[in-house]
Each structure stands twice: as C-alpha cells, then as structure tokens.
Amino acid sequence: MAQVLEFKLPDLGEGLTEAEIVRWLVEVGDVVAIDQPVVEVETAKAMVEVPCPYGGVVTARYGEEGTELPVGAPLLTVAVGAPAADTDAETEGSGNVLVGYGTGAPPARRRRVRRMAADVVTSVADAPALAPTPETGGRGDGPVPVISPLVRRLARENGLELRELTGSGRDGLILRADVEKALRAVAAQEAIAQEATLLPPATVPAPVATSDGVTRTPLRGIRGAVADKLSRSRREIPDATCWVDADATELMRTRAAMNAAGGPKISVLALLARICTAALARFPELNSSVDMEAREIVRFDRVHLGFAAQTERGLVVPVVRDAHARNTEALSAEFARLTETARTGTLTPGDLTGGTFTLNNYGVFGVDGSTPIINHPEAAMLGVGRIVPKPWVHEGELAVRQVVQLSLTFDHRVCDGGTAGGFLRYVADCVEQPAVLLRNL
C-alpha cells in the first residue's frame, strides 16, 4: 500500500531562509524518480533545481510560481510504493544532489531506501534516527536529509571525510558549522567565507507604479540580498580606502609580447590577479576576515579570488579557487570558463561562494576610480580603473603613457595604513615594472 510522503523545501545552504518558486518541473499525477528535479527555485544567490528524495507519484504541489516559501515549508507530496512508481523510480539513475537527499548508490540501494520510507514514515519530519552506517556517514537508510551540496563541496575541497563527523543538526544532520569546526581543528587557518561574494544571476523584481506617481520596487530577491549584504558590510566593517595612479605601459607591452609568443592568450585580468596573489603572499593580513564573536582575525593560507563578470542577468562575482597556485595561463583559462558559465546562467552557488579577496575591475565600465564596499566578511578589495593614455612624467620627460588608477579598500581592524599602503605600492610596482613579478610567475 502506498504511503504519502511530504517533501519540504530543504536548507539550501549559505544561511538562506527562503526561496521563490520560479517554475514547477512536474505536475500532479506525474511519476518521479529518486533525486529527480521537481521545481526550480530562486534564492538571493542563485537559481537552483531542487531534487526530490522520493520516487513515486506526485499527489500535491504547494505554492504557485512566483510564491516565496520559507525553508521547511511543504513543496509537494509523493505517494511512495504505488505500482506505477516502482517501475520508473527503481530504474532511474540518481540525479543532481542538492541537499544530500540522493544516495548516489546503485538502483537496488535506492529501492531499499524508498521502500523503507514507505513502510516506516509518512513525512520527513517523522523520520526516526536510525543506526549509523559507513555508507551514509553516520546515518541509517531512512529518508533523513543528509547534507547540503555546499557542505559536500566544502568538505571535498578540503579533503575532509564526512563519515567521520558527528552532525549537530536534527537526527545527526551534518551542518556547515560542523564542517567548519572540523576544518579549524585540522588547520586553524583553513576556512571558507559563509556568504556569496556578490550579486547572483537572479531576476530583479519588477517596479510597481502607484496612483500618486511613485514607483516602488520590491526590495527582495537580488536587490534584497544586495541591500542586506552591503548594509551589513557598512555596519560592521570600519573600512578605509587608499589609491595610487600607476603607469601600466610596460604591463600592456608584456602582455602583448606573451600573446605574440603563441599559446593560449593571456588576459589583463589574469595578470592583475597574478599580481594580487603575489601581493597577498607578502601582505597576508589582507587575505583574512574578522570573527567578532570569537574576537579573532581569521587569516587564510589560500587565496580564493572573486572577480566581477557582467552578464545579461546582472553582475556576478564568481570565485577562482586556489588562485595563488595558478600561473597566468591557468588564471586566464579559469576566468574564461567562469565568465562563460556566468553568461549562460549556469553558475552554481558554490561558484559564487568562498571568496577571501575580491578583484574589482570596474575599468570595464569606463570609469577611473571607485571606493567599493568590501564583500563581507572579507577584509579587502582591490579596485582597478580603466587603462587610458594620459600625460605622464617618464624618465624625466613628459610623455603619453597608459595610466591606471588602483584603489584598495580594507578593513582597518585587520591592519593599519602601513600594511595597506605597502600592499598597494607593491601592486603598483608590479604594474609599472612587470619584471618585479617574474620570479613569481
């Protein structure tokens, strides 16, 4: 006999508490397989397809398209154990796991999970805590949510075995905090920022005109996320900005010579990123964040570099992981890959999270300078203006040179002006004399 299981909006990670239904992918009466995406939702950080942890027949959907639901609210119900469901769900492969509901196990394993669910529970909330098994990382075979994909990613990228952790969530659910605590125990300097670096590829709410001639735009979704993030940065971070003009003529000549030599093309952004990582190696105070609860400065030994990418759906800031370990060619390739992914709207939440330092190339918008707001909880952001011909005193004579303005906004809690000035001066020296950087390339 079929049992009706309720699937609730899962924890999408990164502190998100709600999501908007963009598009239903199934109808009432459809047969769904385990881990099959059933709805597309939009959070303040990304568009995500949500997979269902059960195989069966959809009996109800909750929420129309455009409706915002809080985490934990019912999404749909599935009749598990119906004859029609057995045939399709048991032969279907595991899809993309969003919140760890998918087992990734062979079909027989998934059938066992579904049948146990049908025999024991009628909703996720009623699922009992089962005996741990190695395959489930401290969990049994019941339909208890396992972990967020962001938690999986965080653990995988840092070589952490999830089966060795004890979760602090309900029924032993492994939370991001559990992974971060374990990573701190392994290496105190290893952590990943908990928030997305900047704007996600989301839809801006449409303005609404009122009878009194005033237009009101809902402050939610992308604009709401931006408002919350920037307000928090201004509220919590005592930032300061310093800037300097630099002669980028030799940098542009160096790039032209590198590209003329053949092989993959090197972008200006890649050269600037390589300069950034070299500067952070000399001034690691700026590759950090502040934990006010613990009253600690958390310094990272890896550079996960965020960069701006303009798309038709808005500005996004993907993150190049381990940028410090990449040369200019590898950086160019990764920038190109992430930029193309951003333009096609297929960036994942993981692509937009974990930045430790941001490179803001606002020169592409035709402006010379800016005092950007720091991406909380990072400690600094390097801004780069447009590179344009300007009069410049070169070797004692007035000449026309390619000049760029560089600005550094930094958290004054992590360092003083001497450190910030030293960082910015080193960056400017590398821009003016690329040979300074050769030993690091």
N, C-alpha and C positions, 0 to 999 in steps of 0.2 A: 504494500500500500504506500502511495506517495506521501511524503511529508513536505510541508511548505516551509521553506527557509527564507528568512528575511536578510537581505544584503543591505548593509548600511554604508553610507558614504565614509570611506576609510580615511585615516590620518594620512594626508598627502605629504607630510614631512615639512621641514623648514619652518615650523611654528605656524603653519597655515590653519585657520579655523573654519573656513567656509570656501565654497566654490559655486560657480554659476553653471547651470546646465546649458550647454551650447547645442548639443544635438544628441538625440537618442539613436542608438545603433541597432536596437531591437524593438520589436512590437510585442504586445501581449499575445501570447499563444505561440511565439517563436520558441524553437528548441535551441538552447545554448550549451556550449561545451565548457568544461572547466577552463578558466583563465581566458575565456573569450571576451574581448572588449564589448561592453554593453552601452556605454554612454561616454560622450566627450564632454569634459568639464573645463572651465577656465578658472584658474586661480589668479591671485595677484602676481604670479610669477611665470606661468606657462599654461599652454593648452595641453591637456592630458587625457588620454583614453583610459578609462577605468575598466579593468577586467573583473569578471565575476568569479568568485571562488567555487561556485557550484555548477554542476551540469544538470540540466533539467528543462522544464517548460516554464517560461515566464508567465506568471499569473497576474501580476500587477506592477505598475510603474508609479512612482511618486514624484511629482514635480513636472511642470511643463517647461519647455525650452525657454530660457531667459530667467528662470527661477533660481534664486540663491538659496543654498542649503547649508546648514552648519555640519561640521564633521560629526558623525554619529547619527545623522538623520536617515530614515529609510530611503533607499534608492529604488529597490524593486524586490519582489518575492519570486521564488523559484520553487516549483513542485519537483522534488527530487525523488527518484525511484519509479517514475512513470515509465511504461514500456517504450514510449517514443524517445524518452530522454536517454535510456540505457544505450540504444543503438548508436546515437550520434555522439553523445558525450564521451563514451568509452573509447571511441576510435579517434577522437580529435586530439591533436598534439597540444602541448601546453603553450599558451601564448605569452605575450609580454607581461611580466610580473610587475605590477605597480606597487603593491603594498605587501608583497611576500605571501599572498594567498596561494599562488601557484606552487606546486611541489617540485616541478621540474623532473619528476620521476617518470618511469615507464608507465604505459597505459594501465597495467594491472594495478600499480600502486595507486593511481588516481581513482580507479574504480573502488578500491578499498576505502579510500578517504570519503568518497561520496556516499557509499552505502552505509558506512559507519555514521555519517552525518544524518542520513535518513532515519536510521534506527534509534539514534540517541537524542538528537536535539531538534528543536523547531525554530531556533533563531541563534545567531551568533552570540548574542548576549547570554544565552542559556548554556553555552558550551562549557562542559566541566573541564577542569585541569586534569590532563592525562599524564601518565608516566613518561618521563623524558626518554628520547631515543637519539642515537647519534645522528640519524638521518635528518631529524628535524631540529637539531640544535637546541636541545633542552625541552622539546615539546613532543607530545604524542601525535597520534594520527587524526585527531579531531579537527574540525574546521575552525580552530582558533587562529586569528590573524598572527602572522609570524613577524615580519619586519617590513619597514618602508624600503623602497628601492634606493632611496638616498642613503639609508643606513647601510644597505648592502654595498653600495658603491664606496662609501666611506671606509668600511671595513676592508673591502677588497683592495682598494688602492693603497692601504697601509699594511697589507699582509696580515690582517687580524682574523683569527678563526672564530666565527660567530658561535660555533657549537660549544666553545669553551666559556662563553659568557652566561651569566645569570641575569635575566631581564628584570627590571624593576617595575614594568608595566603590569597591567591586569593579566592574570594567568601566565606570568613569566614573559610577557611581551618584551622583546629587546627594543629599547628606545635609542634614539640618537645619543641621549645623555649617557647611556650605558657604554656605548662605543667610545665616546669621547673620554669617559672616565678611564676606560681600559687603555686607551692610547696615551693618556697622560701618565699612567703608571708605567707604560713601556718606555716612553720618551717624553719628558716634561715639555719639550719644545714642539711636540707634534700635535697639531690640532687643525681643524678646518672651520672657517667662519660659518656661522649658523644662518646667515641670510643671503639671499641672492644679491649679486653685485649691483645691479641697477635695473633698468627697465626691461620687462618681459615682453615677448611678442604677443600682446593682448589687444583686444578691441577697446577703443576709447568709448565710454558711454556717450550716447547722443545728447546734445543740448536740447533743452525744452524751453520754448518761448512761452512767456506768460502774458496775460492780458494787459499788464502795466508796462509792457515794452522791455521787460527784463528777461534775459535768457539765463537759465540755470542748467548747469551740467552736473549730474550726479558725481559726487566725489567717492567713487568706488572703482573696483577693478584696477586697471593700470594707474589711473590718476590717484585713486585712494592709496595704492601701495607707494607711489612716489611721495605723496604728501606725508604719509606716516614715516617713511624712511628718512626723508630729508629733514623733517621736523625733529626726529629723534637725534639725527646727527648734529643739528644745530643746538639742540637742547643739552646733549651730553658731552659733546667734544669741544673743548676750547681750542679752536683751530687758529692758525696764523698762516700767512702766505708771504713768500719771498719770490722774486723773479729776477731774471737777467736776460739781456739780449746776447745772442751768440752768432758768430759768423759760420754758417753751415756750408760755405762754398766747397771746402775740402771734403766734407761728408758726402755731398752730392757727386763730386768727382770720383770719390772712392766707390760709391755705388755704381756709377756708370762704368768704371773700369772692371768691377766684379762681374757685372752683367755682360760686358763685352767679351769676357773670357770664356763664355759658353756655360752650359749647365742651367739649372733652374734659376729663374730670376729672383733677385733679392729685393724686397720692398723696403721703402724708407721706414715703415713701421717696424719691420724686423730689426733694422739697425738700431732704431731708438730703443726697442725692447732689450736688445743685447747690451746697450749702454746702461739701461735701467738695472738689469740684473748684476752687471759688474759694479755699479754704484752701490747697490744694496749689499753686496758682499763686503764692501768697505764700510758701509754705514748700516749695519743690520738693525739698529734701533728703529728704523722706519718700516721694517718688514715685521710688524707686530700689531697687537691690539691691546686694549686695556680691559681687564676684568675688575670692575669696581666692587662687585660683591666680595671677591677674594682680596681686593686691593692689591692686584698684581699686574705687572706688564707681561704679557704673553708674547714671547718672541719666537718666530717661526724660522726653522732652518731650511725650509723650501720656499721658493717664490712661485706662487700661483698668480699669474699676471692677468688682470682683467683689461679689456680694451674695447673701445666703442666701435659699433658696427651699425650703420644706418640701413634700415630696411623699409619696405613699403608699409609695414605694420608698426613702425616706430623704431626708436633707438634701443638697442640691446647691448649688453656688455658681457660677451662670452669670456670664459676663463681658460687661459693656456696653462695647463698644469705642468709643474716642474720646469718652468721657463728657464730657470738658472742652468739646467742641464742640457739645454738645446743650443746649437750654433745658429748662425743667421739663416742658413739654408733650411734647417728644421723649423725654425720660428716662422719663416715665410710660408712654408707648407702648411703649418698648423693654423696660421692666421687665415690663409686662403680657405682651408677646409671649414673652419668655424664661421667665416663670413658667408660662405655659400650656404651652409646649413641654416644660418640666421635668415638669409634672404628667402629660402624656401619654407621658412616657418617650422622647421623640424628640430630646433634646439630642444634639448631635454632640460628639466630642472637642474640636473647635475652639471650641464654645460654652463649654467648661469650661477653656480654657487661655488663657494670655497675660495674666493679671491683673497689674497693677502696684501696686494698692492695694485693700484689701478693706473694705467697709462691712458690719458685722455687727449687724443689727437683732435682737438677742436679746430685745428687749422683747415681741415677739410670743409668747414663751413664758411671759410673766407674771413675768419677773424684772427686778430693778432694775439689777444690776451684774454685771460679769464681768471676768476678766483673761484674755482669749483668747490662744491660742498663734498666733503670726504664721504666715501662709501662706508657707512657704519657697518661693522665695527673695525674697519681698517684704520691705519694710523696716518696714511699719507696718500697723495695722488699727484702725479707729475702731469702738468698740462703743457701741450705743445701747440703753438700757433702756426699760422701759415708761413711758409718759407718764400720770401719775396725779395727781389732786387732792391737794395737800399744803399745810400751813400754810407761809406764805412772807411775809417782810417786803417789802412793795411800797410804794414811795414813803413810807417811814417808818411804815407801819402794817401790822399783821398781817392777812393776807388768805389766802383759799384760792386757790391758783394751780395751773396744770398744770405739774408739775415732771418733769424727766427727768434721769437720770444719764448723762453721757458719759464714756467712757474711751478712752484711746489707749495701745495697746501698740506700742512702737517698738524698732527695732534701734539699740542705743546706739553702734554703730560708725559709723552714718551721720550722727549728730547728737548734741548734748548736750541736757540737760534744758531749756535755754532755748528751743531751737527747737521741741521737742515741746510745751512749755508754751504757746509763742506760737501754735502751730497749734491746740491745743485751746481756748485762750482765744478765738481768732477764731471758731471753730466755735460756741462758747457764745454769743458776742456776736451772731452771725447768728441763732441760735435765739431769743434773747431780744428782739432788735430786727431783724426781717427787712428793715427799710429799709436796713440796712448792706449788704445784698446786692443791692439794686435796681439799682445801676449795672452789676452783672454778669449780670443776667437777660436 
